[in-house]
Amino acid sequence: MADEIVDLEPESKRPRISLESTETKLGTNKDNSKATETTQDLSGCVLGQKSGEKVKQSTNLSGADQHVQNNEEIKEISGKGENEPVSTSSDAKPGFFTSASVSEKDVGILEFVSNLPGFHGVLKQRYTDFIVSERDLEGNLVRLTDVSVPQEEKSKEFELDILSSEEKEKIQQVVDDEEKKKSVTLLPDDDKEHRRLIHRAIRANFPFLDSDTVDVGSQKAVRVFHKQDSSGKHRNTRWPSELGNYCWFVLYKENKDTMDAISLLSKLLKIKTGTFGFAGTKDRRAVTTQWVSVFRVRAEQLQGLNATLRNLYVGNFKYCKEPLKLGSLSGNHFVITLRNVTGDHGKIEESLESLKAKGFINYFGLQRFGTTSVPTHKIGHELLLSNWSEAIDLLLYPRDGEPDDLTAARQHWKNTKNAKETLRRMPKRKCIESDLLQGLIRHGPSGLVNALQSISRNTRLMYVHAYQSYVWNTMASRRIKEYGLQPVTGDLVVTSKSSIGCAVNTEVSQMEDVVEFISEPSRTQVTVLTEEHLKTAQFTIHDVVLPLPGYDVVYPDNDMKEHYRQIMADDGLDIDNMRRKVKDYALSGAYR
């Protein structure tokens, strides 16, 4: 799974191989925290994905040593497979994982490009051994390069010039009041137009403050205070009309899961996690950068968090009219370091050359399906069947390998189905389970659909997308097994794709056509290959895509369509009826 491969360090007693990769649309979730051994085929190929650009010298990552922690996760690679958690069971079948979590076989990863023996190595011995940078819809690498607020926000500061130094100090006292109870009255001012400008300056520069006019003896003056709703609670302000409703920012994180990072930001900002948007989750045990959007939060508020955040930083702020949505990226770029590499040097070089020349089958990796004993695609399957109770139980029932306090709370739910008591026993940290339990308490046993909506929409969509990914993996394996690595009649290829990125102005700017490996069908044109196409040899296996099932996709015009129909029929689903009463679970589909 790499584009750029680094030779072994010849003088090192503990050789490392650094792999740099541009991944296209591989979903990620959490890393397992236990030491694991995995199996990896570094001579893979592609269905719609090719690797291989240049060789790069392997070096220690800057600052890596200072981030090393005790009891770090170690993953060992050997032979075929993906870099995911497995046990070291001696009777494990070659090429597959055996663990309490999912195996490659469980999620449809059955076929590989070559039969080279591969080699052993340690993956993620340090979290700095795994660097992931998102690529936006235009293919640009997402980097954290600037932590200043946007110029359009700075430009409003001139309005504060109408305030005296004494008045600015008073307003600062209100801003610094953590209890949000303090109010101040500015200097007496009988000039109505001047007071109007002061009101406007306060609301433009301090969106969490409000102001009114009060009598001070025989004169008028402006009073400043924190905004409150009818219940006396702090509330959001009017949003400046000249700014987009969404502040986009680059999230840089180390050794932290995306959802954990979002939960922390939401807690510090005192907003719901559902106000954030992102294109996809990134590995926990890694150093990652990605775009995130948040609804009506000022860049200066986000910037202020950097002083207290640890191993987590935000920056490159910009205002956009639309939020980020799942899948709004063209891929991910990886720099991977393998340590303790062992094996025949010639076979290692052969594997790496094969990887560069042939690429790999573009499977959804195991992290898309979770790292616990309950795969995410199983939850998604129940949601697609509208089996709300079953989906809730999958989310709340006990799982292998979790902390004792969480296991005890889960067991209490299984025994009693008492949401209130289960929540009381839950660990005191924000998590999906606690959100769901709070929803169950609010809506009761007759409101399971609404209770599930207490989980952020992005998270719920990830469950149903995981089921789509399971189907895609299975169909990709079937396609390779039956037709090999050449395009055949009835295959699909993407011919054009139009994507929309961050629209800064009210007139949404259209990007140039971009072909992606996951594409929204409504903006994607696919061509069904005919004998004429095959004769011209204008398409290769690298151009072939398969659909993720949905109501708005075209299926291959060969036996693969019936394979799609059968696998989903076995799961109680109909490829011709993918719309749902609950719109969040109505899948339009995509291409990969």
N, C-alpha and C positions, 0 to 999 in steps of 0.2 A: 504494500500500500504506500509506495513512495515514488516520487519523481526524481529526487536527487539523492544519490547514494554515495557514501563515503567509505573509502577503503579502510581496512583494519590498520591500527597504528602498529608498525612493525616492531618497535622497541618496547611496547607496553606488555607487562606481565598480565594485565587484566584488560584485554583489548575491548574497544568500544566501536560500535558502528552507528554513525549518525545518519538518519534517514530524513530527507526533507521531501514533503509531499504536498501536492495540491489535491485535496479531497473534494469531490463534488457531491454535496448534499448527503453526507452520511450523518444520521442522527446520533446524538450522544445523550447520555444520562449520567448517573453516578458511578464512580469507581467503587469497587469493593475495597474494604480496608484490611483485608487479610492477605497474608503472603500466598501467592498463587503461582501455578505453572501453567503456561499456555502453549498452544501449538500454532505455528505460523508458517504459511507457505509464502516465501518471498519470491516466487516465480510466477505469480498469478497473471491473469489477463482480464480483459474488460468486456462488459456488455455496456457499450456507450462510454467507456473510460479508458484512456491510454496514459501511461506514465513514461517518464524518461526525458531528462533534459541535460543534466551535467553532473560531473563528479565534484564533490566538495570535501575539503580536508576536515577530518574529525577533530574537534577541540573541546576542551572543557567549557561549559557554558559560564558566562560571566556571572559571578556572584553565586554560583550554584551551592558552594559549600556552606554558606551562611544560612541556607534554607533547609538544610538536612535536619530531619527530626528523628527521634528514636522510634522504633517499631514501625518503620515505614513499610509500605506495601511493596512487595517484590513480585514481579511477574516474569516467568521464564518462558522463552519461546523455543519451540522445536518443531520441525516438520511442518504440517499444514495447519491452517486455522487462523483465527483472529486473536487479537491481543486482549483477551477478556478473562475474567476470573474462572478458574476451574480448580478442582481438587487434584491431588497428586496420586490418585488411585492407580495402583499398578495394573489393574485390569481394564483400564480405559481403552476404548477402541482408538486406533490411530486416526488422527484428523478430527476428533470430536472431543468436546469437553464433558467432564463428569463432575457435577457439583450440585449444591442445593439450588443454584440459580439455573438459568436456561443454558442449553448447549447449542452449538451450531446446528445440529440436526433438528432441534426443537423449533428453530426459526427459519428453516428452509435452506440453509447453507449446505449443499450436498455435493456440488461439482466444483472442480478446480481446473486450472489451465494446464498444469503440467504435473508430472509425477516425480519431480526432483526431491531428494530426501530432506532438503532444508538444513537448518542448523539450530543450535541452542544459544540463547542469550537472555539477559535480564532486562525487562522493560519496566520503566517507571521506578527504578530503584530510588531515584530522587524525583520529586515532582517537576523539577526543572529539566528533567530528561524528556519532557513531553510538552512542546510548545505549540499552541494552536492559535492561528490568526484567521478570523473570518474574512471571507471575500464578499464584498457587496455585490449588488446586482450588475454593476459595471465591471466586475472582476478585480476591483482594487482591494489591496490588503488593508484591513482595518487595524490601525495603530493608534496608541495613545500618544499624542505629540504636543498637546496644548491643553492647559487647564484654566485658561482665562475665559471670562464670560464673552459672549458674542458682542460685536461692535454695536449692533442695534440696541443692546441693553445699555452699553456705556454711553451712548449718545443722549440718553435721557437725563444724565446727571446734571446737565446745564440748568435744568429747571430748579434744582436745589439752590441756585444762586439767589433766588428771591427770598430765601430764609436767612436770618441772621445767625451768627455763631451760637448765640444763646439758644435760639430755637432749635438748631440742629442738635445741640447737646441734649435738649429736652426730649426730642424725638428718639435719640439714641437710647435714652433711658427706657422708653417704651419697648423698643426693639429688643433690648437686653433682658427684659423681664420674662423669666422662664415660666412664671405662673400665668402670664398673659392677663393680669388684672390691673396693671398700672395704666393711668391716663394722665395726660399733661395738657395744660392750656397755654397756648402760645401768647405772644405779646398782643395787647389790645390793638385792634385794626378796624377802623370804620370804613375803609375803602373796600367796597363790595367786590369790585373786579380783582383787586389784589388778593382778597380772601379766596376767590374762585381759583386763581392760579395756584395758591398754596394747596387747596384741596386736590387739585389735579396733580401737582408735583408729588404729594404724599402717596396718592393712589398709584401713580405711575412707577414710583421708585420703591415703594414698600407695599407689595400686593397683599400682604397679610394684615395691613393696618387700615383703619377707617378714620374718618374725621367728620366733624359737624361744627356748626356755629353756635356759640353760647354767649349769654350776656355776662359781662364783667363790669359791674357797676352800671354806669350809663353808656358803656361802649360794647362793641362786639369783639369776639376773639375766636380763634380756631382751636378746637379741642381734638386731641389725637389719642386713639385707643386701638386695641386689638379688635378685629371683627368678631362678632358673635352672632349665632342664630337665635331663634326664638326660645330655645331651651337654655341659652346662656353659654353654649359651647362655641369654641373657636371655629370659624368657618372660612371657606375659601373666598377670595375676593373676585371682583369683576376682572376678567382677563383682558389685557390690552388688545385692541382690535387689530393692531398692526403686526402682532406676532402670530405665528402658527399655533394651533392648539396643543401641539406636541413638541416637547423638548427632546431631541435626540442627543444621545451622548455615547461615547465609547466607554465601555466597562472593562477595566483591566483587573484581573483577579489571579491570585495564587493559591493553589491547594484548597479551592472552595467551589462547591457546586453552584451552578447558575441560579437555581431556585433559592438556595440558601442566601446567596448574595442579594437577590431581589427582595427576599423576606427581610433582610437586615435593612436595606434601604427604605423599604416601606415602613418599617418600625421607626426608624430615625426621623422620617418625614411625616409620620403619623397619617399615612394614606393606605389605601387598600392595595394589595399586590396586583389586583386586576387592572389597575391604572397603568401598569407597565406592559410594554410589548417588546418582543424580541423574535429574531428569525429562527433561533434554535438554541437548545442547551449545549453547553460545552463541558468537557471532562472536569471532574473535581480534581483529581490528582494530576495537575497540569498548571502551566502558566498560559492564560488565554486572554484574548481580546475580542470584543464583539460589540455591535451596535445595540443599543437599548433605547426605547422611547418611553416617555411618561407624559400623562395627560395633565396639562396646565400646572406644571411645576417650573419655577424660574431657574435658569442656569445658576444664578448666584446662590440659591438654596442648595443645589447639588454640589456646587463648588465648595461650599462651606463644610461639607461632610468630609472632605479629604483630610482635614486636620485631625479627625478622630478615627478614621477608618484604618484598619490594619490588613495588609496584604490585599487591599482592594482600593482602587482609585477610579475616578471618573473625570472625563474631560472631553475635548473636541465638541463642545456644545453647539447646537444649531436648532433653529425652530422650523418645524415643518407642519404642513396642513394635515398630513395623514400619519397614523401610527405605524410602527413596524408590525408585520404579521409573520406568523410561522411560515417558513419557507422562503422568506424574502432575502435570499442570498444566493450567490452563484457557487459557493463551495467553502471549503476550509483549507488552509495551508498549514502543513505540519512540519515541524523539525523534531525528529525522534532520535534519541540516543539509546542504543543497546549496549549493555555492559556484560562483562564476563562471557564474551562470545567464544563458543567452542565448536569445533567441527572441522571437517576437511577443508583446508584453505581453497583448494580447487573447486569444491562443491559450493562453497560460500560465494566465490566469484561468479560461478555459473548461475547461481540463484539470483544474484544481484543483476547480472547482465540480462537474464530472462525477464526480470521485473522491469528493467529499463526499456527493453525492446518490446515486450508483449503487454505490459500493464497487468491489470488484475480485474476479476469480475467485481463489478461495482455493488456488492452486497450492502445492505444495511447492517452495520456492525451490531454486536451483541449489546452494546450500551443502549441502543434504541429500545431494547426490550427489558431494561432494568437489570439490577444486580442482586435482586432478592429472589426468594423462592416463589414469588408471585409475578410472573412476566406481565409487562404492561399491555401486551397485545391481548392477553386473556381478559383484562379489564375492559379494553376497547371493544372486544367481541361482545361482551355482555351489554355494553352501552348501545351498540348497534342493534342488538336484539331487543332493546328496551327492557331488559331484565334489570331494573333498578336495584332491587333488593340484593340480587346476586353480585352486582358490581360493588355495592356498598360493603358486602361481606368480604369480597376479595381485597378491598382496601383496608378493612379493619381487623380481619382475622389474624391470628398469630403467624409469624414468619420465622424461618430459621435464621439463627445468627444475629439476632437483634439484642440490644441491652435488656437486662432483666426487668427494669421498670416499664419499658415499652411493651415487652412480652406479656407482663402481668395485666396491663391495661387492655391489651388486645384480647387476652383470654377472658377478661371480665365481660367484654362486649359479646364474645361468642357464647358465654354462659347465660347472660342476662338480657342482652339487647337493650340495656339501659344506657342511653346516650349521656345523660347528665352525670351518672356515677362513673362511667368510663372516662369522660372528660376530666373529672376530678382526679382520676388516677393517672392520667397522661403526664409525661414529663413536661415541665413548665417551659416549653419552648414552642415557638410557632412552627407548625408543620401542617401537611395536608390533612392528616388524621384529625387534628384538633379543629381545623376549619370545617371539616365534614361533620364532626360531632356537634359543633355549634349550630350548623345548619339543621341537623336532625332535631336538636332541642327546640329550635325556632319553629320548624314546620311540622314536626310530629311524624308518625308512621304513615299518614296519608299524603304527605308532601315530599316524597322521596326525590322527585325530579328537582324540586326547588332546593332540597337539601344538598343534592349533588352540585348545584350551581354555586354553593358556598365555596367550592374549589375554584380557583381561577380558571378562566376560560382557556387560556393557553395550556394549562396542565391537562384539562379534560380533553382538549383536542389532541394532545400528545398521545393519549391512550388510544383513540380511534385511529390516529395516524400510524401507531405501532401495529395495529392489525393490518392496515394497508401494506405496511412494510413487510410483514410476515408473508402476506400473499405474494408480494413482488419477489421476495427472495425465493420462495418456492417455485414460482413461475420462471424465474431466471435460471434456476438449477434445471428445471424441466426443459427449457429452451436449449441450453447448452448440451444437455444429455441427448436430446432427440435430433438436433440439427447441427451441433458442432459450432465452430467458430467462424462460419461464413454466413453472410446474409442469404435469406431464402425468400421465395415468393410468399407474400402475406405479412412479412415483417413490417414494422413501423419505423420511420425515420422522421426526425423533426426538420421541417423545412424553413420555418420562421417563428420568431418569438418576440413579442414586444413587452417590455417590462416598465413599470413605473417605480421610481425611487422616491427620494425625499422631495416633496413639492414645497418649495419655500414660499411661493406666491399663491394667490387664490386660483390663478390659472395653472392647473397641474401640468408640469413640463413633461413631455414625452421623450424618453430616451431612444437612442437608436436601437434597431433590432438586435437582440442578444439571444443566442441559443443557450439554454441551460439544460441541466440534466434532471432537474425537477422543474416542471413548468405547469402553470395554471392552464387547464385546457381551453378556457375561454379566450386566452390570448396566444394560443399555440396552434400552429398548423402542422399536422403530420401527414405524411404520404405513405400509402400502402404500396410496398414494392411489388412490381410486376416482373415478368420475364424480360421485358425490354430494359428495365432498370438494371437487372442482373447482367445483361449482355454488355451494357456500357461500362460496367465495373466502376461506376461513379460513387458507390457507397460500399463501406466495409463494415465489419462487425462493430467498429467503434462508433458508427452512426446509428446503430439499432437501439431503439428504446422500447421499453415495455410500460404499459399503463399501471398506475396504482388504481385500484377499482373505484369507480364513482359513476354518477349519473351523467357526466358530461365528457366522457372519454371514448375514444375509438379503440376497439380491441383488434389484435392481429387477425388477418383474414386467412387463417390456417388452423391447424388443430389446436393451437394455443388458446383460442377463444373458448373451446369446449373444456379445456383444462381449467381455465379460469372459472367457468360456470360450475364445474364439478367440485372444485375445492371449496367454493363458497356455499354451494348447496349442501355439502357435507357439514358446514357450520351453520346451516339454517338461514342462509342469506341468498338473495337473488341479485345477480349482476344487472338485471333489467329494472330493479326497484331499489335504488340506493337513496331515495329521498326519505326523510323522516319528519314526523310531526314536531319533534324538538330539533330546531334548525341547526343547532350546534353540531349535531351528529349526522346531518345530511351532507354526504361527501360528494363533491363534484369530481374528485379524482385528480390525477396529475400524470406526468410522464417522467421516466428516469432511464 
